[in-house]
Every structure is written in structure tokens, then in C-alpha cells.
Amino acid sequence: AGRLDPLLLADELAREMVAGRTFSAHEGWREGPITFPPTFKFKVGTHNYMGEEKAGASSGSLAVRTDSAEVEILNGTPVQVQQKRRTPAWCDRVLWRSTNRELHQLSYRRSEMTASDHKPVAAAFMLQARHLVRPKVEVVLQESRRQVDQQAALQRPKCTLSPNVLDLGEPLQLCEIRTVTVTLNNTGAVEGLWHFIPPPSHLGLDDEDPALPAWLTTDPVEGMVPAGGQCTITLCICVKSDPAAELDALTPKPMQLDTVVILRVEDGGDLFIAISGSCSMILPQVEVTNLDSGAVTPLIPQPDVGPSGTGQEARLHSQDLL
């Protein structure tokens, strides 16, 4: 507490109250003892005062104050820093007055929230009431709960996906690779950790099933989106085989690629990506050459569709068999 005394002696509000120019003690205004550090100004998302020298700074660096901004001296070279350095202050206060002696302050403290450049303060009081009007008490309690919920919401990431509906368009071919990208935006004041989760089971619980179908991969598979920032996620679609059915060269059936992928942001809810498409399961066309020399050279698969373009035929061609 002794370390705060020099700052408290220079506190502007306290001096104005003593002088009687605002919230005068003669009018009954009071404030409990301040035993907490200054509440302003912090770097959002941290407990560091604006302009405070960063922990782990390189040796040989020194933060000094100028009239307009902070300058860091690194190896003898001045480097301009965007943020302005400020003297910490108590800009968040609880003042109170009572017409009787039945109101007593029990506590006066600072919150450690990081969603703002301020640290909000709270005070607890004990009041001996002559009459209890329960409806009015309920209104006060409901408003207090609403404010608590609002503060809690500020401590959560607020993320959206764009786009969240993906149409793959033309059917894919076997082993064809197609990629699409989505952007994860965070408009909240705190960072968000994200990863993909499997769809819920019939019991309504997350299980140990794969988070993604076999034909879908992502890059990255998990990550962090900064506060007020965004990150890009690449989805790669590739069907290598259909383990659930045998491929029929004469009557191939397209494989439907319809799924909903769930992206979970820790303490920020679940987001969904709806994917729709299909994959043509026609067997690839293969050319075999140079059998007379004993060498077999496979060529790049080229699907061969029938005259109607419906993909109902697949042929195996060969050359130079004799």
C-alpha cells in the first residue's frame, strides 16, 4: 500500500473533493480507502499498463517518454512505438453518500478483467433497511445479473465463419484434389482457440469418432484467432476410394459428399460449415503400351464417358498388344 501513496497524493479527484469543488465532503460524499493499483490505462487483453516496458525485451533496449509517443532505444537507434505512454491513474471510482448512519461500506476493490483499457471497480455495502419492498429488490437483482452477463460476454471471443455454406459445383473425379478456403473472423476482445469436433452421437454426446470425413482434410487442423483479427482455413477434398461399396465399371453411382463440419471455438460456441457435392465413381481410363518390350507404362487416368455424356461407360484401351 505504501507504494501507492505518492500517486494518491497527486490524485486529481481527491484534491477536488477536499477543495470542495466537486463531490464535496460537506455535501456528504464519501469514498472508501483505495488499496488497489490504478485502473487506467491498460493494453487491451493484458494486465500491462499502456507504454509499460514489455517483459522479455531484448537487452540494450530502454523505454523512455516523449511528449507525443513512446520511443524505444535499441542498440543506440531510436525506434518509434505507436502507443503513447501514460501515467497510471484511478479513473474508475465509487463515491457514495447517505442521509443516515445505517450505510456501511464493506469492501472496495478492482476487477482484473482484460476486455477494456480500464479495470472496473466494485464496492459492497451493508444497509439496515427499515422496510423491505421485495419487487424493487428483485428489479435491482435482475439488473445486476444482466450487467454481470454483459461483462462475462466481453470476456469471450465472438467468431463467425465466411463462407459457411460450400457448394463444390461440378462432380469431382476419383483422386482429384479440390481446395476451398474459409475465413474465421473474431470481433471479440479476447483471442479464440479453435479446433474441429466430431458430430454428436445418437446419445447427444461428443464421441471419439473422427472430426472430419475420410475425404476431407484441413490446413491447419486447429489454431488461434487473435482478438479483432482473422485466420484462413483451407479445406482439401479428395476421394481416393469408396470403402462402403464396390465400384461397378458398367453402372457407376456417384458418391455424395454432403456433410456438416463443426468448428468449436473455446468459450465461444460452435460454428458450422455445410458442404455439398458429389464425386463421379467412373473407373479411370488406362493405356498400356510397350508390352512387347516387357515394359508397362501407366498413363494419367482419363475418364471416358459414353456418347450421352452421362458417364455410364468405362473402357480399358490398349495399344501395341502385338
N, C-alpha and C positions, 0 to 999 in steps of 0.2 A: 504494500500500500504506500510505503514511503516514496517509491519511485514515481507515483502519480502526483505527489504534492506540487512539484514545480508546474506541471500542466494545469492542475486545478486552480492554482493561484492566478493563472492567466486566462481562466475560463470566462468568456465574454458574458454568458447568461448569468453566471453567479455575480459578476460585478454589477450588471444592470439591475439585478434584483436587490442587491444591497443598497444601491444608489436610489432605489425606489422609482426607477424609470419604466420598469415593466415587471409584471407578476410580483408586485411589491409584497414583502412580508407583512407590511402594515395592513394589507387587504386580506391577510390570512393565507397567502400562497406559501406552500412548503415543498421541499424536496428531500428525499431520504439521502443518507450518506452514499456517495459514489465510491464503490470499492472495485469496480470493473474497469478494464482498459478502455481507451477511446473507441467509439463506434463508427468512425468515418476517417479516411476513405480507404476502402479495400479494393484490391483487384478481384473482380467478379469470379466466383468459383474457387477462391482460395482464402486463406487466413492472413495473407500478406498485405500490408499497407501499400497504397499506391506510391511508387517510387522507392520502395524499400529495396535494398540491395538483395539480389537473388541468392538463395542458398546454393552453394556449389559453384560460385562464379570462378572463372579462371584466375589463377594467381597473377598479380600485377595489375588487376583491374580495380578501380576505385570509383564509387558513385559520388558525384558532387552535385550541388544545387545551383541552378542558374535562375534568372528571372522568368524565363519562358518555358523551359523544358529541362529534362534531365540529360546530362552528358556523362558518358562513361569513358574514362581514360584507360585505354587498353594499349600496353606497350608504348606509352608516350603519345599515342594518337587519340585525339578526342573523337568519340562516336556519338552521334545524336540519337537519343532514345525518344520514342514517340510520346510516352506517358509523362505527365507533369508530376513533379514531386511535391507532396503536400505535408503539412504538419498535422498529425492525427488530432482529432477533436471529438468531443461528445456532442454530436448533432442530433441525438435521439434521447429524449428526456421524458420523465413522468413527473408532472407537477400536480399538486392536489391541495385542496382546502376544504375545511369543514366548519360548520357553524357551531359544532359542539365537540366535546372531548371523546366521543364514542367511536371515532375512526382512528385506527392504528395501523401503521404500515408494518408489514411482517417481513417483506423482502424486497430487494431492488437489484435486478441482475440484467446481464446482457445475454442475448441468444447467440449461438455460434453458427447460424445459417450462412450459406455462401452464395445464395441466389442473387444478392444485391451487393452494391458497394457500401451499403450500410449494414450494421449489426443491430437488429431491432432489440428494444429493451422491454422488460416486463416488471411489474410491481404487484405484490399481493397485499391485500388489506383485510383487516378484521373490523366488522361493523356490528355493533349491537343494535339490532333493529327493534323498534317499538311495535311495529306491525309487519306481518308477512303477507304480501299480496302475491300469491303464487302465480297467477297468469303473467304478471310483469316479470317475475323471476324466470319463468320459462322462456319468455321472449329474449331476455338477456342471455340465457344459456344457449339458445339456438343460434343467436348471432355470434356468440363466442365460438361455437363449434364450426360455423360457416367460415369464420376468419382463420381458424386453425386448419381447416381443409384447404383453403386457398394457399396458405403458407406451405402446406405439405405438397401441393401441386407444383409449386415453384421449384421444389427440390427434385423433380422428376424430369427426365428427358421427354420431349414432345416430338415424336418422329412420324414421318409419312414416307410412303414409297411412291415413286413415279417412274414409269407407269406401273400399275398393279394388275393390269389385265394384258396378257400377251397372246396374240394370235400368230402362230407360226406360219400361216399362209400356205403356200404350195407344199404338198406332202414331201417329206424327207425320203431319201433313198437309204438303203442299208449302208451303214458305216459313214454316211455323210455327216459332217460336223457343221452345226449351225449355232451361232452365238448371238445373244441379245444382252443388253445391259439395262439395269435399273439403278435409280439413284435413291439413296436413303438420306433424307433431309432431317435435321434436328433443329427445331426452332426454340428448344428449351435452353435454360441457363446452366444446365449441367450436362456432362458427356453421357453417352449411352453405349453400353456394351451389348452386342447383338450376336445371335447365332441361330441356326435353323433347328427346329424341333420336329419330331415325327408327329403325324396327325394323331388325335386321341383315339384310343381303342374303344371297343363297344362298351367298356365299363366306364368310359369317360375319363380315363387316366392316361397320362403320358407313359408310353412303354419304351422298350429298348429297340423297337424297330428302327430301320434307317430313316433319317430325316428326309431323304430325297429318293425318288425312284431311281432304278438302275441306269436309266438313260439320261439322267440329269446330273451335272456337277456344277459347282460354283467356285469362283475365284474372287475374293477369298471365301473360306468356309465360315469364318467368324471374324469379328473385329470390333472397333470402337469408332463411333461417330462423335466428333467434338461438339461442344456446345456452340450453337449458332452456325454449325458447318454441315458438311455433307460428305458422303463417300459413295463410290461407284462399285457395284457388284456385277460381275459378268456371269451369265448363265450359259452353259455349254450343253447343247442337246445332241446326242449321238446314239443311235440304235445299232448295236452290234449284232444282236440276235434276239429271237423271241423264245425264251426258255419255256413258255407256257404252251406252245403249240408247235407242231411240225410244219415246216414250210412245204407248201404244195406248189410245184412249178406250174401246174396247169390252172389251178384255181386259187391264186394267192389272195389273202384277205388283208386289207390294210390294218395296221396296228394303231389304235387310238392313243394319242399322247395327251390325254386330258388329266390334269391334276391341280391341286391347290397346295402350294408350298407355304409353310408357316415360318415367319421370321419373328423371333422373340427378342424384344429389347428389355433388358433387365430393368425392372421397376418402371417400365414404360409401356407395357402391354404387348399384344401380339399383332403383327401385320401379316397380310395375306397377298400372295401372288397367284392369280389364276392363269393357268397355261392351257391352251387348246391347240391341237394339231393332230397330224397323223403321219404315219410312215408307210410307204409302199414296200410290201414284203416280197416283191418280184425277185427271183433269183438273178444274180448278175450274169451278164453275157461274158464268156471267157473264150479267148482264142488260144489254140495250142499249135505251135509251129516247130519245125525242125525235128520232127520225130525220127527222121531217117538218120540224123546225126546223134541221136540219143539225148539231145538237149531239149528240155521243156521250158518254155518261157511264158509265164502267165502275164497277161496284159491287164491294164486298168479296167475294172469292171465297167461295162456299158450296158445298162438295161435296154432290152429290146421289147417294145410294146407291139401289139397287134395293129392291124390296119385301122381299127376303130379308135385307137388311142386309149383304150380302156385298161391296158395293162393285163390282159387276160392270157397272154402268151409269153413264153420264155424259151429261147432256143440256145443250144450249145453248138457253136460253129467250130470248125477245124479246117486247117489248110495243110497242103503238102503231106497228106497222110501216106502217100506212096512215094 
